[in-house]
Amino acid sequence: MSEYVDYLREVLEPFGAIQARRMFGGYGIYHDGLMFALVSDDTLYLKADEDCRGHFDDAGLPAFEYPKNGRLVRMSYYLAPEEMLEDPEQAVLWARRSYEAALRARKR
């Protein structure tokens, strides 16, 4: 595991245990077997949907994009806010929002 992923384990400890699985040069971040975040280039992105995307938009946080066949593909993951990584209450709040978005996506 990377040092950044180990750091995220500490940051997200108040939210609950997380697991990291390597994927596409980064990591998928899971809680209770459900992916709710991803790490790319030591940057955390959180799952979002219609119900919580406004929080990311209001904070000016961009969506995760990657190049594919000469174009950018946008995913339903958004840059995590800096305050989340510095404040345990914010970490729990943002992680819970993203985990709930992942739960809603699984139900669909």
Jmol script that loads the backbone (N, CA, C; Angstrom):
load data "model"
ATOM      1  N   MET A   1       0.840  -1.191   0.000  1.00  0.00           N
ATOM      2  CA  MET A   1       0.000   0.000   0.000  1.00  0.00           C
ATOM      3  C   MET A   1       0.882   1.250   0.000  1.00  0.00           C
ATOM      4  N   SER A   2       0.314   2.307  -0.461  1.00  0.00           N
ATOM      5  CA  SER A   2       1.051   3.569  -0.485  1.00  0.00           C
ATOM      6  C   SER A   2       0.956   4.263   0.874  1.00  0.00           C
ATOM      7  N   GLU A   3       1.878   5.170   1.120  1.00  0.00           N
ATOM      8  CA  GLU A   3       1.833   5.947   2.358  1.00  0.00           C
ATOM      9  C   GLU A   3       0.557   6.787   2.408  1.00  0.00           C
ATOM     10  N   TYR A   4       0.121   7.272   1.258  1.00  0.00           N
ATOM     11  CA  TYR A   4      -1.098   8.093   1.218  1.00  0.00           C
ATOM     12  C   TYR A   4      -2.316   7.265   1.646  1.00  0.00           C
ATOM     13  N   VAL A   5      -2.413   6.039   1.161  1.00  0.00           N
ATOM     14  CA  VAL A   5      -3.532   5.179   1.552  1.00  0.00           C
ATOM     15  C   VAL A   5      -3.466   4.875   3.046  1.00  0.00           C
ATOM     16  N   ASP A   6      -2.279   4.653   3.578  1.00  0.00           N
ATOM     17  CA  ASP A   6      -2.135   4.443   5.024  1.00  0.00           C
ATOM     18  C   ASP A   6      -2.605   5.681   5.790  1.00  0.00           C
ATOM     19  N   TYR A   7      -2.274   6.857   5.273  1.00  0.00           N
ATOM     20  CA  TYR A   7      -2.722   8.114   5.880  1.00  0.00           C
ATOM     21  C   TYR A   7      -4.250   8.202   5.857  1.00  0.00           C
ATOM     22  N   LEU A   8      -4.856   7.803   4.741  1.00  0.00           N
ATOM     23  CA  LEU A   8      -6.325   7.836   4.643  1.00  0.00           C
ATOM     24  C   LEU A   8      -6.981   6.907   5.653  1.00  0.00           C
ATOM     25  N   ARG A   9      -6.352   5.796   5.936  1.00  0.00           N
ATOM     26  CA  ARG A   9      -6.891   4.884   6.960  1.00  0.00           C
ATOM     27  C   ARG A   9      -7.013   5.615   8.299  1.00  0.00           C
ATOM     28  N   GLU A  10      -6.012   6.416   8.634  1.00  0.00           N
ATOM     29  CA  GLU A  10      -6.041   7.189   9.884  1.00  0.00           C
ATOM     30  C   GLU A  10      -7.107   8.278   9.821  1.00  0.00           C
ATOM     31  N   VAL A  11      -7.142   9.009   8.707  1.00  0.00           N
ATOM     32  CA  VAL A  11      -8.106  10.098   8.548  1.00  0.00           C
ATOM     33  C   VAL A  11      -9.538   9.576   8.647  1.00  0.00           C
ATOM     34  N   LEU A  12      -9.805   8.434   8.033  1.00  0.00           N
ATOM     35  CA  LEU A  12     -11.166   7.897   7.961  1.00  0.00           C
ATOM     36  C   LEU A  12     -11.510   6.958   9.111  1.00  0.00           C
ATOM     37  N   GLU A  13     -10.596   6.775  10.038  1.00  0.00           N
ATOM     38  CA  GLU A  13     -10.850   5.887  11.184  1.00  0.00           C
ATOM     39  C   GLU A  13     -12.140   6.235  11.932  1.00  0.00           C
ATOM     40  N   PRO A  14     -12.449   7.529  12.160  1.00  0.00           N
ATOM     41  CA  PRO A  14     -13.710   7.834  12.844  1.00  0.00           C
ATOM     42  C   PRO A  14     -14.955   7.416  12.046  1.00  0.00           C
ATOM     43  N   PHE A  15     -14.824   7.322  10.720  1.00  0.00           N
ATOM     44  CA  PHE A  15     -15.924   6.857   9.864  1.00  0.00           C
ATOM     45  C   PHE A  15     -16.084   5.348   9.973  1.00  0.00           C
ATOM     46  N   GLY A  16     -14.975   4.648  10.038  1.00  0.00           N
ATOM     47  CA  GLY A  16     -14.999   3.192  10.117  1.00  0.00           C
ATOM     48  C   GLY A  16     -13.842   2.607   9.326  1.00  0.00           C
ATOM     49  N   ALA A  17     -13.714   1.314   9.419  1.00  0.00           N
ATOM     50  CA  ALA A  17     -12.614   0.637   8.730  1.00  0.00           C
ATOM     51  C   ALA A  17     -12.779   0.753   7.218  1.00  0.00           C
ATOM     52  N   ILE A  18     -11.657   0.965   6.542  1.00  0.00           N
ATOM     53  CA  ILE A  18     -11.666   0.994   5.084  1.00  0.00           C
ATOM     54  C   ILE A  18     -10.678  -0.045   4.566  1.00  0.00           C
ATOM     55  N   GLN A  19     -10.913  -0.471   3.356  1.00  0.00           N
ATOM     56  CA  GLN A  19     -10.001  -1.364   2.662  1.00  0.00           C
ATOM     57  C   GLN A  19      -9.622  -0.679   1.351  1.00  0.00           C
ATOM     58  N   ALA A  20      -8.399  -0.894   0.925  1.00  0.00           N
ATOM     59  CA  ALA A  20      -7.927  -0.336  -0.341  1.00  0.00           C
ATOM     60  C   ALA A  20      -7.550  -1.487  -1.260  1.00  0.00           C
ATOM     61  N   ARG A  21      -8.008  -1.401  -2.509  1.00  0.00           N
ATOM     62  CA  ARG A  21      -7.669  -2.412  -3.510  1.00  0.00           C
ATOM     63  C   ARG A  21      -7.064  -1.702  -4.710  1.00  0.00           C
ATOM     64  N   ARG A  22      -5.940  -2.239  -5.187  1.00  0.00           N
ATOM     65  CA  ARG A  22      -5.284  -1.646  -6.346  1.00  0.00           C
ATOM     66  C   ARG A  22      -6.181  -1.760  -7.567  1.00  0.00           C
ATOM     67  N   MET A  23      -6.208  -0.663  -8.334  1.00  0.00           N
ATOM     68  CA  MET A  23      -6.961  -0.667  -9.585  1.00  0.00           C
ATOM     69  C   MET A  23      -6.436   0.429 -10.500  1.00  0.00           C
ATOM     70  N   PHE A  24      -6.157   0.107 -11.726  1.00  0.00           N
ATOM     71  CA  PHE A  24      -5.784   1.073 -12.759  1.00  0.00           C
ATOM     72  C   PHE A  24      -4.722   2.070 -12.308  1.00  0.00           C
ATOM     73  N   GLY A  25      -3.711   1.616 -11.616  1.00  0.00           N
ATOM     74  CA  GLY A  25      -2.642   2.506 -11.179  1.00  0.00           C
ATOM     75  C   GLY A  25      -2.965   3.299  -9.928  1.00  0.00           C
ATOM     76  N   GLY A  26      -4.135   3.108  -9.376  1.00  0.00           N
ATOM     77  CA  GLY A  26      -4.535   3.794  -8.145  1.00  0.00           C
ATOM     78  C   GLY A  26      -5.137   2.786  -7.187  1.00  0.00           C
ATOM     79  N   TYR A  27      -6.110   3.241  -6.419  1.00  0.00           N
ATOM     80  CA  TYR A  27      -6.762   2.379  -5.438  1.00  0.00           C
ATOM     81  C   TYR A  27      -8.250   2.678  -5.393  1.00  0.00           C
ATOM     82  N   GLY A  28      -9.040   1.633  -5.222  1.00  0.00           N
ATOM     83  CA  GLY A  28     -10.432   1.780  -4.852  1.00  0.00           C
ATOM     84  C   GLY A  28     -10.490   1.733  -3.333  1.00  0.00           C
ATOM     85  N   ILE A  29     -11.275   2.612  -2.723  1.00  0.00           N
ATOM     86  CA  ILE A  29     -11.406   2.665  -1.262  1.00  0.00           C
ATOM     87  C   ILE A  29     -12.795   2.137  -0.912  1.00  0.00           C
ATOM     88  N   TYR A  30     -12.827   1.122  -0.066  1.00  0.00           N
ATOM     89  CA  TYR A  30     -14.057   0.401   0.266  1.00  0.00           C
ATOM     90  C   TYR A  30     -14.374   0.506   1.750  1.00  0.00           C
ATOM     91  N   HIS A  31     -15.657   0.478   2.036  1.00  0.00           N
ATOM     92  CA  HIS A  31     -16.160   0.374   3.407  1.00  0.00           C
ATOM     93  C   HIS A  31     -17.279  -0.654   3.361  1.00  0.00           C
ATOM     94  N   ASP A  32     -17.210  -1.639   4.221  1.00  0.00           N
ATOM     95  CA  ASP A  32     -18.191  -2.735   4.234  1.00  0.00           C
ATOM     96  C   ASP A  32     -18.382  -3.344   2.848  1.00  0.00           C
ATOM     97  N   GLY A  33     -17.279  -3.498   2.113  1.00  0.00           N
ATOM     98  CA  GLY A  33     -17.308  -4.156   0.815  1.00  0.00           C
ATOM     99  C   GLY A  33     -17.811  -3.306  -0.337  1.00  0.00           C
ATOM    100  N   LEU A  34     -18.059  -2.028  -0.103  1.00  0.00           N
ATOM    101  CA  LEU A  34     -18.618  -1.147  -1.128  1.00  0.00           C
ATOM    102  C   LEU A  34     -17.646   0.000  -1.420  1.00  0.00           C
ATOM    103  N   MET A  35     -17.301   0.183  -2.697  1.00  0.00           N
ATOM    104  CA  MET A  35     -16.379   1.250  -3.077  1.00  0.00           C
ATOM    105  C   MET A  35     -17.087   2.590  -3.006  1.00  0.00           C
ATOM    106  N   PHE A  36     -16.518   3.513  -2.219  1.00  0.00           N
ATOM    107  CA  PHE A  36     -17.105   4.837  -2.071  1.00  0.00           C
ATOM    108  C   PHE A  36     -16.108   5.956  -2.390  1.00  0.00           C
ATOM    109  N   ALA A  37     -14.878   5.576  -2.697  1.00  0.00           N
ATOM    110  CA  ALA A  37     -13.855   6.560  -3.011  1.00  0.00           C
ATOM    111  C   ALA A  37     -12.780   5.903  -3.860  1.00  0.00           C
ATOM    112  N   LEU A  38     -11.974   6.751  -4.478  1.00  0.00           N
ATOM    113  CA  LEU A  38     -10.825   6.241  -5.214  1.00  0.00           C
ATOM    114  C   LEU A  38      -9.650   7.177  -5.006  1.00  0.00           C
ATOM    115  N   VAL A  39      -8.459   6.620  -5.182  1.00  0.00           N
ATOM    116  CA  VAL A  39      -7.224   7.386  -5.062  1.00  0.00           C
ATOM    117  C   VAL A  39      -6.492   7.278  -6.386  1.00  0.00           C
ATOM    118  N   SER A  40      -6.132   8.434  -6.934  1.00  0.00           N
ATOM    119  CA  SER A  40      -5.334   8.504  -8.150  1.00  0.00           C
ATOM    120  C   SER A  40      -4.267   9.563  -7.937  1.00  0.00           C
ATOM    121  N   ASP A  41      -3.013   9.206  -8.184  1.00  0.00           N
ATOM    122  CA  ASP A  41      -1.901  10.140  -7.982  1.00  0.00           C
ATOM    123  C   ASP A  41      -1.927  10.769  -6.590  1.00  0.00           C
ATOM    124  N   ASP A  42      -2.139   9.944  -5.576  1.00  0.00           N
ATOM    125  CA  ASP A  42      -2.180  10.400  -4.181  1.00  0.00           C
ATOM    126  C   ASP A  42      -3.179  11.531  -3.969  1.00  0.00           C
ATOM    127  N   THR A  43      -4.305  11.423  -4.643  1.00  0.00           N
ATOM    128  CA  THR A  43      -5.401  12.375  -4.503  1.00  0.00           C
ATOM    129  C   THR A  43      -6.671  11.587  -4.264  1.00  0.00           C
ATOM    130  N   LEU A  44      -7.464  12.011  -3.285  1.00  0.00           N
ATOM    131  CA  LEU A  44      -8.701  11.322  -2.920  1.00  0.00           C
ATOM    132  C   LEU A  44      -9.888  11.920  -3.665  1.00  0.00           C
ATOM    133  N   TYR A  45     -10.697  11.035  -4.236  1.00  0.00           N
ATOM    134  CA  TYR A  45     -11.945  11.401  -4.896  1.00  0.00           C
ATOM    135  C   TYR A  45     -13.068  10.606  -4.251  1.00  0.00           C
ATOM    136  N   LEU A  46     -14.214  11.255  -4.053  1.00  0.00           N
ATOM    137  CA  LEU A  46     -15.348  10.643  -3.362  1.00  0.00           C
ATOM    138  C   LEU A  46     -16.524  10.439  -4.307  1.00  0.00           C
ATOM    139  N   LYS A  47     -17.248   9.349  -4.116  1.00  0.00           N
ATOM    140  CA  LYS A  47     -18.438   9.036  -4.914  1.00  0.00           C
ATOM    141  C   LYS A  47     -19.491  10.108  -4.705  1.00  0.00           C
ATOM    142  N   ALA A  48     -20.177  10.473  -5.798  1.00  0.00           N
ATOM    143  CA  ALA A  48     -21.256  11.459  -5.721  1.00  0.00           C
ATOM    144  C   ALA A  48     -22.402  11.022  -6.626  1.00  0.00           C
ATOM    145  N   ASP A  49     -23.591  11.466  -6.301  1.00  0.00           N
ATOM    146  CA  ASP A  49     -24.768  11.253  -7.138  1.00  0.00           C
ATOM    147  C   ASP A  49     -25.630  12.505  -7.076  1.00  0.00           C
ATOM    148  N   GLU A  50     -26.832  12.446  -7.656  1.00  0.00           N
ATOM    149  CA  GLU A  50     -27.704  13.630  -7.672  1.00  0.00           C
ATOM    150  C   GLU A  50     -27.992  14.154  -6.271  1.00  0.00           C
ATOM    151  N   ASP A  51     -28.095  13.255  -5.308  1.00  0.00           N
ATOM    152  CA  ASP A  51     -28.459  13.656  -3.944  1.00  0.00           C
ATOM    153  C   ASP A  51     -27.356  14.429  -3.216  1.00  0.00           C
ATOM    154  N   CYS A  52     -26.101  14.184  -3.574  1.00  0.00           N
ATOM    155  CA  CYS A  52     -25.020  14.856  -2.829  1.00  0.00           C
ATOM    156  C   CYS A  52     -24.070  15.662  -3.710  1.00  0.00           C
ATOM    157  N   ARG A  53     -24.241  15.623  -5.012  1.00  0.00           N
ATOM    158  CA  ARG A  53     -23.336  16.337  -5.918  1.00  0.00           C
ATOM    159  C   ARG A  53     -23.284  17.840  -5.627  1.00  0.00           C
ATOM    160  N   GLY A  54     -24.378  18.408  -5.180  1.00  0.00           N
ATOM    161  CA  GLY A  54     -24.425  19.836  -4.878  1.00  0.00           C
ATOM    162  C   GLY A  54     -23.384  20.262  -3.859  1.00  0.00           C
ATOM    163  N   HIS A  55     -23.076  19.406  -2.901  1.00  0.00           N
ATOM    164  CA  HIS A  55     -22.049  19.728  -1.901  1.00  0.00           C
ATOM    165  C   HIS A  55     -20.686  19.913  -2.572  1.00  0.00           C
ATOM    166  N   PHE A  56     -20.390  19.068  -3.548  1.00  0.00           N
ATOM    167  CA  PHE A  56     -19.127  19.172  -4.271  1.00  0.00           C
ATOM    168  C   PHE A  56     -19.124  20.412  -5.163  1.00  0.00           C
ATOM    169  N   ASP A  57     -20.243  20.631  -5.856  1.00  0.00           N
ATOM    170  CA  ASP A  57     -20.353  21.803  -6.726  1.00  0.00           C
ATOM    171  C   ASP A  57     -20.234  23.094  -5.919  1.00  0.00           C
ATOM    172  N   ASP A  58     -20.929  23.157  -4.787  1.00  0.00           N
ATOM    173  CA  ASP A  58     -20.882  24.355  -3.939  1.00  0.00           C
ATOM    174  C   ASP A  58     -19.460  24.654  -3.460  1.00  0.00           C
ATOM    175  N   ALA A  59     -18.676  23.602  -3.260  1.00  0.00           N
ATOM    176  CA  ALA A  59     -17.299  23.777  -2.786  1.00  0.00           C
ATOM    177  C   ALA A  59     -16.317  23.969  -3.944  1.00  0.00           C
ATOM    178  N   GLY A  60     -16.825  23.938  -5.180  1.00  0.00           N
ATOM    179  CA  GLY A  60     -15.964  24.122  -6.344  1.00  0.00           C
ATOM    180  C   GLY A  60     -15.024  22.958  -6.597  1.00  0.00           C
ATOM    181  N   LEU A  61     -15.447  21.751  -6.226  1.00  0.00           N
ATOM    182  CA  LEU A  61     -14.604  20.568  -6.363  1.00  0.00           C
ATOM    183  C   LEU A  61     -14.888  19.869  -7.696  1.00  0.00           C
ATOM    184  N   PRO A  62     -13.867  19.622  -8.499  1.00  0.00           N
ATOM    185  CA  PRO A  62     -14.075  19.029  -9.821  1.00  0.00           C
ATOM    186  C   PRO A  62     -14.269  17.519  -9.778  1.00  0.00           C
ATOM    187  N   ALA A  63     -14.891  17.023 -10.842  1.00  0.00           N
ATOM    188  CA  ALA A  63     -15.075  15.583 -11.013  1.00  0.00           C
ATOM    189  C   ALA A  63     -13.760  14.950 -11.461  1.00  0.00           C
ATOM    190  N   PHE A  64     -13.605  13.689 -11.154  1.00  0.00           N
ATOM    191  CA  PHE A  64     -12.456  12.914 -11.622  1.00  0.00           C
ATOM    192  C   PHE A  64     -12.641  12.635 -13.108  1.00  0.00           C
ATOM    193  N   GLU A  65     -11.605  12.903 -13.882  1.00  0.00           N
ATOM    194  CA  GLU A  65     -11.628  12.633 -15.315  1.00  0.00           C
ATOM    195  C   GLU A  65     -10.355  11.895 -15.688  1.00  0.00           C
ATOM    196  N   TYR A  66     -10.459  11.062 -16.719  1.00  0.00           N
ATOM    197  CA  TYR A  66      -9.274  10.378 -17.226  1.00  0.00           C
ATOM    198  C   TYR A  66      -9.375  10.301 -18.750  1.00  0.00           C
ATOM    199  N   PRO A  67      -8.225  10.284 -19.423  1.00  0.00           N
ATOM    200  CA  PRO A  67      -8.243  10.228 -20.890  1.00  0.00           C
ATOM    201  C   PRO A  67      -8.520   8.815 -21.390  1.00  0.00           C
ATOM    202  N   LYS A  68      -9.348   8.732 -22.426  1.00  0.00           N
ATOM    203  CA  LYS A  68      -9.645   7.445 -23.053  1.00  0.00           C
ATOM    204  C   LYS A  68      -9.954   7.707 -24.523  1.00  0.00           C
ATOM    205  N   ASN A  69      -9.193   7.073 -25.388  1.00  0.00           N
ATOM    206  CA  ASN A  69      -9.397   7.206 -26.834  1.00  0.00           C
ATOM    207  C   ASN A  69      -9.442   8.665 -27.286  1.00  0.00           C
ATOM    208  N   GLY A  70      -8.547   9.484 -26.758  1.00  0.00           N
ATOM    209  CA  GLY A  70      -8.440  10.859 -27.187  1.00  0.00           C
ATOM    210  C   GLY A  70      -9.466  11.821 -26.608  1.00  0.00           C
ATOM    211  N   ARG A  71     -10.244  11.371 -25.650  1.00  0.00           N
ATOM    212  CA  ARG A  71     -11.213  12.274 -25.012  1.00  0.00           C
ATOM    213  C   ARG A  71     -11.186  12.045 -23.506  1.00  0.00           C
ATOM    214  N   LEU A  72     -11.744  13.002 -22.757  1.00  0.00           N
ATOM    215  CA  LEU A  72     -11.806  12.872 -21.301  1.00  0.00           C
ATOM    216  C   LEU A  72     -13.110  12.206 -20.893  1.00  0.00           C
ATOM    217  N   VAL A  73     -12.996  11.230 -20.034  1.00  0.00           N
ATOM    218  CA  VAL A  73     -14.160  10.541 -19.485  1.00  0.00           C
ATOM    219  C   VAL A  73     -14.346  11.023 -18.054  1.00  0.00           C
ATOM    220  N   ARG A  74     -15.526  11.503 -17.745  1.00  0.00           N
ATOM    221  CA  ARG A  74     -15.837  11.996 -16.404  1.00  0.00           C
ATOM    222  C   ARG A  74     -16.527  10.884 -15.615  1.00  0.00           C
ATOM    223  N   MET A  75     -16.094  10.697 -14.388  1.00  0.00           N
ATOM    224  CA  MET A  75     -16.695   9.687 -13.521  1.00  0.00           C
ATOM    225  C   MET A  75     -17.516  10.365 -12.434  1.00  0.00           C
ATOM    226  N   SER A  76     -18.264   9.575 -11.700  1.00  0.00           N
ATOM    227  CA  SER A  76     -19.118  10.109 -10.630  1.00  0.00           C
ATOM    228  C   SER A  76     -18.359  10.185  -9.303  1.00  0.00           C
ATOM    229  N   TYR A  77     -17.096  10.553  -9.377  1.00  0.00           N
ATOM    230  CA  TYR A  77     -16.246  10.767  -8.210  1.00  0.00           C
ATOM    231  C   TYR A  77     -15.714  12.191  -8.286  1.00  0.00           C
ATOM    232  N   TYR A  78     -15.678  12.873  -7.144  1.00  0.00           N
ATOM    233  CA  TYR A  78     -15.250  14.272  -7.081  1.00  0.00           C
ATOM    234  C   TYR A  78     -14.102  14.434  -6.098  1.00  0.00           C
ATOM    235  N   LEU A  79     -13.286  15.419  -6.369  1.00  0.00           N
ATOM    236  CA  LEU A  79     -12.162  15.725  -5.491  1.00  0.00           C
ATOM    237  C   LEU A  79     -12.649  15.929  -4.058  1.00  0.00           C
ATOM    238  N   ALA A  80     -11.967  15.305  -3.118  1.00  0.00           N
ATOM    239  CA  ALA A  80     -12.316  15.475  -1.704  1.00  0.00           C
ATOM    240  C   ALA A  80     -11.853  16.853  -1.232  1.00  0.00           C
ATOM    241  N   PRO A  81     -12.642  17.505  -0.381  1.00  0.00           N
ATOM    242  CA  PRO A  81     -12.228  18.820   0.127  1.00  0.00           C
ATOM    243  C   PRO A  81     -11.053  18.693   1.091  1.00  0.00           C
ATOM    244  N   GLU A  82     -10.184  19.705   1.069  1.00  0.00           N
ATOM    245  CA  GLU A  82      -9.008  19.713   1.946  1.00  0.00           C
ATOM    246  C   GLU A  82      -9.394  19.587   3.420  1.00  0.00           C
ATOM    247  N   GLU A  83     -10.469  20.300   3.830  1.00  0.00           N
ATOM    248  CA  GLU A  83     -10.835  20.284   5.258  1.00  0.00           C
ATOM    249  C   GLU A  83     -11.194  18.879   5.740  1.00  0.00           C
ATOM    250  N   MET A  84     -11.601  18.026   4.808  1.00  0.00           N
ATOM    251  CA  MET A  84     -11.925  16.649   5.176  1.00  0.00           C
ATOM    252  C   MET A  84     -10.686  15.924   5.697  1.00  0.00           C
ATOM    253  N   LEU A  85      -9.546  16.235   5.115  1.00  0.00           N
ATOM    254  CA  LEU A  85      -8.307  15.553   5.481  1.00  0.00           C
ATOM    255  C   LEU A  85      -7.682  16.103   6.751  1.00  0.00           C
ATOM    256  N   GLU A  86      -8.254  17.206   7.271  1.00  0.00           N
ATOM    257  CA  GLU A  86      -7.684  17.853   8.451  1.00  0.00           C
ATOM    258  C   GLU A  86      -8.608  17.845   9.657  1.00  0.00           C
ATOM    259  N   ASP A  87      -9.879  17.502   9.460  1.00  0.00           N
ATOM    260  CA  ASP A  87     -10.883  17.604  10.519  1.00  0.00           C
ATOM    261  C   ASP A  87     -11.670  16.291  10.593  1.00  0.00           C
ATOM    262  N   PRO A  88     -11.564  15.559  11.699  1.00  0.00           N
ATOM    263  CA  PRO A  88     -12.252  14.274  11.814  1.00  0.00           C
ATOM    264  C   PRO A  88     -13.768  14.359  11.586  1.00  0.00           C
ATOM    265  N   GLU A  89     -14.407  15.428  12.050  1.00  0.00           N
ATOM    266  CA  GLU A  89     -15.849  15.568  11.841  1.00  0.00           C
ATOM    267  C   GLU A  89     -16.171  15.722  10.359  1.00  0.00           C
ATOM    268  N   GLN A  90     -15.359  16.502   9.650  1.00  0.00           N
ATOM    269  CA  GLN A  90     -15.549  16.674   8.208  1.00  0.00           C
ATOM    270  C   GLN A  90     -15.266  15.365   7.469  1.00  0.00           C
ATOM    271  N   ALA A  91     -14.282  14.620   7.930  1.00  0.00           N
ATOM    272  CA  ALA A  91     -13.955  13.330   7.314  1.00  0.00           C
ATOM    273  C   ALA A  91     -15.155  12.395   7.381  1.00  0.00           C
ATOM    274  N   VAL A  92     -15.786  12.322   8.548  1.00  0.00           N
ATOM    275  CA  VAL A  92     -16.958  11.457   8.719  1.00  0.00           C
ATOM    276  C   VAL A  92     -18.113  11.954   7.862  1.00  0.00           C
ATOM    277  N   LEU A  93     -18.360  13.256   7.858  1.00  0.00           N
ATOM    278  CA  LEU A  93     -19.460  13.827   7.087  1.00  0.00           C
ATOM    279  C   LEU A  93     -19.326  13.522   5.597  1.00  0.00           C
ATOM    280  N   TRP A  94     -18.172  13.819   5.013  1.00  0.00           N
ATOM    281  CA  TRP A  94     -17.971  13.619   3.579  1.00  0.00           C
ATOM    282  C   TRP A  94     -17.920  12.131   3.233  1.00  0.00           C
ATOM    283  N   ALA A  95     -17.281  11.321   4.054  1.00  0.00           N
ATOM    284  CA  ALA A  95     -17.227   9.879   3.792  1.00  0.00           C
ATOM    285  C   ALA A  95     -18.630   9.280   3.853  1.00  0.00           C
ATOM    286  N   ARG A  96     -19.430   9.700   4.820  1.00  0.00           N
ATOM    287  CA  ARG A  96     -20.796   9.184   4.935  1.00  0.00           C
ATOM    288  C   ARG A  96     -21.625   9.559   3.699  1.00  0.00           C
ATOM    289  N   ARG A  97     -21.513  10.808   3.246  1.00  0.00           N
ATOM    290  CA  ARG A  97     -22.242  11.230   2.036  1.00  0.00           C
ATOM    291  C   ARG A  97     -21.882  10.337   0.849  1.00  0.00           C
ATOM    292  N   SER A  98     -20.594  10.090   0.691  1.00  0.00           N
ATOM    293  CA  SER A  98     -20.136   9.302  -0.454  1.00  0.00           C
ATOM    294  C   SER A  98     -20.512   7.835  -0.317  1.00  0.00           C
ATOM    295  N   TYR A  99     -20.430   7.325   0.879  1.00  0.00           N
ATOM    296  CA  TYR A  99     -20.834   5.934   1.098  1.00  0.00           C
ATOM    297  C   TYR A  99     -22.330   5.771   0.820  1.00  0.00           C
ATOM    298  N   GLU A 100     -23.130   6.726   1.249  1.00  0.00           N
ATOM    299  CA  GLU A 100     -24.570   6.678   0.987  1.00  0.00           C
ATOM    300  C   GLU A 100     -24.859   6.773  -0.509  1.00  0.00           C
ATOM    301  N   ALA A 101     -24.084   7.564  -1.240  1.00  0.00           N
ATOM    302  CA  ALA A 101     -24.228   7.626  -2.705  1.00  0.00           C
ATOM    303  C   ALA A 101     -23.911   6.267  -3.318  1.00  0.00           C
ATOM    304  N   ALA A 102     -22.885   5.599  -2.812  1.00  0.00           N
ATOM    305  CA  ALA A 102     -22.535   4.264  -3.307  1.00  0.00           C
ATOM    306  C   ALA A 102     -23.639   3.258  -2.984  1.00  0.00           C
ATOM    307  N   LEU A 103     -24.244   3.370  -1.809  1.00  0.00           N
ATOM    308  CA  LEU A 103     -25.365   2.494  -1.458  1.00  0.00           C
ATOM    309  C   LEU A 103     -26.541   2.711  -2.408  1.00  0.00           C
ATOM    310  N   ARG A 104     -26.852   3.972  -2.710  1.00  0.00           N
ATOM    311  CA  ARG A 104     -27.970   4.267  -3.616  1.00  0.00           C
ATOM    312  C   ARG A 104     -27.665   3.717  -5.021  1.00  0.00           C
ATOM    313  N   ALA A 105     -26.425   3.846  -5.471  1.00  0.00           N
ATOM    314  CA  ALA A 105     -26.048   3.345  -6.787  1.00  0.00           C
ATOM    315  C   ALA A 105     -26.164   1.821  -6.852  1.00  0.00           C
ATOM    316  N   ARG A 106     -25.833   1.153  -5.771  1.00  0.00           N
ATOM    317  CA  ARG A 106     -25.928  -0.309  -5.733  1.00  0.00           C
ATOM    318  C   ARG A 106     -27.381  -0.760  -5.812  1.00  0.00           C
ATOM    319  N   LYS A 107     -28.295   0.005  -5.239  1.00  0.00           N
ATOM    320  CA  LYS A 107     -29.712  -0.365  -5.230  1.00  0.00           C
ATOM    321  C   LYS A 107     -30.349  -0.243  -6.617  1.00  0.00           C
ATOM    322  N   ARG A 108     -29.758   0.639  -7.466  1.00  0.00           N
ATOM    323  CA  ARG A 108     -30.317   0.852  -8.806  1.00  0.00           C
ATOM    324  C   ARG A 108     -30.042  -0.286  -9.728  1.00  0.00           C
TER     325      ARG A 108
END
end "model"
wireframe off; spacefill off
backbone 0.3
color backbone group
